[in-house]
Amino acid sequence: MPFLFFIRFTIFETDNYSELRRMKNYLKKREEYRKMGNGYYHLSTDGWKEGNIFNSVAQFAYGMILIGLISIRYSLVIYDFTLMPNHIHIVLSGRGVDAVDAFLYLKKKLNARLVADRCKPLPEDYGFNLKPIMNEEQMMDNIMYLDRNHYEKQFAALGGYPWGSGYLNYSILGLMIDGKRADEFSERELARMTESRDTTIPGHWKFHPTLGLLPSSFVDTRLVNRLFKGPKDYNTRIVKEYEAFVSIARTIEEEIVFDEQEIRDIISIVLKRDFNGKRLSLLDNDSKGKLAVTLSTQYDIPAEAIAHELKMTVHIVNQFLRSKDYGKKHGRYPKVQKRPFLCGQITSG
């Protein structure tokens, strides 16, 4: 009996320590973010593995309203955002301290709605990442990542996801979605819809009966129009800029999964770039080893998928990945110089 008690006690202590450590890390990151100055950021909330933040159309619509509210409550300029079932992405500009307070407000309001709807509440240590965006290429990469997210998760076609602002970019139909102006509602009606009585709602903001607050009311879409050459450039990059997606996913600690067709497309790109356009079937084993390492280190493609496409065993692929002659020597590509921008430049438009 004492032995069994010891085992149960140890397990309890281990779980408790793990929770305390997560909370400590969350609070530490939060305070570090508060010290960040005025700039451009990608705010991404944790991917909640034990439940969903948004479980219904009504909850998604409320999330759309909250994104608008934080833009005026905390003086944030929002350039793009997307609400996924278990996490949120926002590309914004503002001060670090305001971004932190905006997240805390979102968390409080979303949690209250989850409890009211008898859904599982968010854990106390539910956190977020706030990553600086340092240049125009990074800004384009982050916007593409957000607008691809629903497509990558197979929720909708590009531009066909209603819970965010991506459908506004280069979309005539997106701009035609209309709603009722805020100044046509009574103060009581606005307070009921927004569940907020201490925020002044701009009169021109428009509310849709199903979609909530329309992102055209508060999202600054001029940035996308300035950075991309046009709709063809924008859509092609979203589908084809694989390296950018991997880079952003690593930065915000998310996982990105490519399907078979995308992996084959990536292989074609790498063959053209690094192997003078040779066909895969003509590569010798040495070249296949270099290709396997590139696919793993630059695109985070798992060994099993690499083995399937290169017609090799997983064991051999793993040997290449662990090899000093391949994994360390051939695993990276030269860094590209990025064009920096000043804070005022990116909002011109």
Backbone hydrogen bonds, N-H to C=O, Kabsch-Sander energy under -0.5 kcal/mol:
donor,donor_aa,acceptor,acceptor_aa,energy
5,F,1,M,-2.3
6,F,2,P,-2.0
7,I,3,F,-1.8
8,R,4,L,-2.3
9,F,5,F,-2.4
10,T,6,F,-2.3
11,I,7,I,-2.2
12,F,8,R,-2.1
13,E,9,F,-2.4
14,T,10,T,-2.4
15,D,11,I,-2.4
16,N,12,F,-2.4
17,Y,13,E,-2.4
18,S,14,T,-2.1
19,E,15,D,-2.0
20,L,16,N,-2.3
21,R,17,Y,-2.4
22,R,18,S,-2.2
23,M,19,E,-2.3
24,K,20,L,-2.3
25,N,21,R,-2.4
26,Y,22,R,-2.4
27,L,23,M,-2.5
28,K,24,K,-2.2
29,K,25,N,-2.4
30,R,26,Y,-2.2
31,E,27,L,-1.9
32,E,28,K,-1.8
33,Y,29,K,-2.4
34,R,30,R,-1.6
35,K,31,E,-0.8
35,K,32,E,-0.8
36,M,33,Y,-1.7
39,G,94,G,-2.3
41,Y,92,L,-2.9
42,H,131,K,-2.3
43,L,41,Y,-0.6
43,L,90,I,-3.0
44,S,42,H,-0.6
44,S,129,N,-2.3
45,T,88,I,-2.2
46,D,127,G,-2.4
48,W,46,D,-0.9
48,W,86,N,-2.3
49,K,47,G,-0.7
53,I,85,P,-2.0
54,F,85,P,-2.2
55,N,53,I,-0.5
60,F,56,S,-2.2
61,A,57,V,-2.7
62,Y,58,A,-2.0
63,G,59,Q,-2.0
64,M,60,F,-2.0
65,I,61,A,-1.6
66,L,62,Y,-2.2
67,I,63,G,-2.0
68,G,64,M,-1.4
69,L,65,I,-2.2
70,I,66,L,-2.4
71,S,67,I,-1.0
72,I,68,G,-1.0
72,I,69,L,-0.6
73,R,69,L,-2.7
74,Y,70,I,-1.8
76,L,71,S,-1.4
77,V,93,S,-2.2
78,I,76,L,-0.6
79,Y,77,V,-0.5
79,Y,91,V,-2.5
80,D,91,V,-1.3
82,T,89,H,-2.3
83,L,163,W,-2.9
84,M,82,T,-0.6
84,M,87,H,-2.5
87,H,84,M,-0.7
89,H,82,T,-2.4
90,I,43,L,-2.4
91,V,80,D,-3.0
92,L,41,Y,-2.5
92,L,90,I,-0.6
93,S,77,V,-1.9
94,G,39,G,-2.3
96,G,36,M,-1.7
97,V,34,R,-0.6
97,V,36,M,-0.6
99,A,95,R,-2.1
100,V,96,G,-2.3
101,D,97,V,-2.1
102,A,98,D,-2.2
103,F,99,A,-2.1
104,L,100,V,-2.4
105,Y,101,D,-2.1
106,L,102,A,-2.6
107,K,103,F,-3.1
108,K,104,L,-2.2
109,K,105,Y,-2.6
110,L,106,L,-3.0
111,N,107,K,-2.1
112,A,108,K,-2.0
113,R,109,K,-1.9
114,L,110,L,-2.3
115,V,111,N,-2.5
116,A,112,A,-2.3
117,D,113,R,-2.1
118,R,115,V,-1.6
119,C,114,L,-3.4
126,Y,123,P,-1.7
129,N,44,S,-3.0
131,K,42,H,-2.2
133,I,40,Y,-2.8
134,M,132,P,-0.6
136,E,339,R,-1.5
139,M,135,N,-2.0
140,M,136,E,-2.5
141,D,137,E,-2.6
142,N,138,Q,-2.5
143,I,139,M,-2.3
144,M,140,M,-2.5
145,Y,141,D,-2.2
146,L,142,N,-2.2
147,D,143,I,-2.5
148,R,144,M,-1.3
149,N,145,Y,-1.0
149,N,146,L,-0.6
150,H,146,L,-0.5
152,E,148,R,-3.2
153,K,149,N,-1.8
154,Q,151,Y,-1.2
155,F,150,H,-3.0
156,A,150,H,-0.8
160,G,157,A,-2.5
164,G,162,P,-1.4
165,S,81,F,-2.3
166,G,81,F,-0.6
168,L,165,S,-2.0
169,N,166,G,-1.2
171,S,168,L,-1.4
172,I,170,Y,-0.5
175,L,171,S,-1.3
176,M,172,I,-0.8
176,M,173,L,-0.8
177,I,173,L,-0.7
177,I,174,G,-0.8
180,K,207,F,-2.6
182,A,203,G,-0.5
182,A,205,W,-2.5
183,D,203,G,-1.7
184,E,181,R,-1.5
185,F,182,A,-1.7
190,L,186,S,-2.4
191,A,187,E,-2.3
192,R,188,R,-1.9
193,M,189,E,-2.4
194,T,190,L,-2.7
195,E,191,A,-1.4
196,S,191,A,-0.6
201,I,199,T,-0.6
205,W,202,P,-1.4
207,F,180,K,-2.6
208,H,212,G,-3.5
212,G,208,H,-1.5
213,L,61,A,-0.6
214,L,206,K,-2.6
217,S,214,L,-2.1
218,F,215,P,-1.3
219,V,215,P,-2.7
220,D,78,I,-2.7
221,T,219,V,-1.1
223,L,220,D,-0.6
225,N,221,T,-1.4
226,R,222,R,-1.5
227,L,223,L,-2.3
228,F,224,V,-2.2
234,Y,230,G,-2.5
235,N,231,P,-2.5
236,T,232,K,-2.5
237,R,233,D,-2.2
238,I,234,Y,-1.8
239,V,235,N,-1.7
240,K,236,T,-2.6
241,E,237,R,-2.6
242,Y,240,K,-2.5
245,F,241,E,-1.5
246,V,242,Y,-2.1
247,S,243,E,-2.4
248,I,244,A,-2.4
249,A,245,F,-2.5
250,R,246,V,-2.4
251,T,247,S,-1.9
252,I,248,I,-2.4
253,E,250,R,-0.9
254,E,249,A,-3.2
263,I,259,D,-2.4
264,R,260,E,-2.3
265,D,261,Q,-2.0
266,I,262,E,-2.5
267,I,263,I,-2.4
268,S,264,R,-2.0
269,I,265,D,-2.1
270,V,266,I,-2.6
271,L,267,I,-2.7
272,K,268,S,-2.0
273,R,269,I,-2.2
274,D,270,V,-3.4
275,F,270,V,-0.6
275,F,271,L,-1.3
277,G,271,L,-2.4
278,K,271,L,-0.6
278,K,275,F,-1.8
282,L,279,R,-1.4
283,L,280,L,-1.4
288,K,284,D,-2.3
289,G,285,N,-2.1
290,K,286,D,-1.8
291,L,287,S,-2.5
292,A,288,K,-2.7
293,V,289,G,-2.0
294,T,290,K,-2.1
295,L,291,L,-2.5
296,S,292,A,-1.7
297,T,293,V,-3.1
298,Q,294,T,-2.4
299,Y,294,T,-0.6
299,Y,295,L,-0.6
300,D,296,S,-1.1
301,I,295,L,-1.9
306,I,302,P,-2.1
307,A,303,A,-2.9
308,H,304,E,-1.9
309,E,305,A,-2.1
310,L,306,I,-2.6
311,K,307,A,-0.7
312,M,307,A,-2.3
317,V,313,T,-2.1
318,N,314,V,-2.6
319,Q,315,H,-1.7
320,F,316,I,-2.1
321,L,317,V,-2.3
322,R,318,N,-1.8
323,S,319,Q,-1.0
323,S,320,F,-0.5
327,G,320,F,-0.7
327,G,323,S,-2.0
328,K,323,S,-0.7
329,K,324,K,-0.8
330,H,326,Y,-2.1
341,F,134,M,-0.8
345,Q,342,L,-1.1
346,I,342,L,-0.9
347,T,344,G,-0.5
348,S,345,Q,-1.1
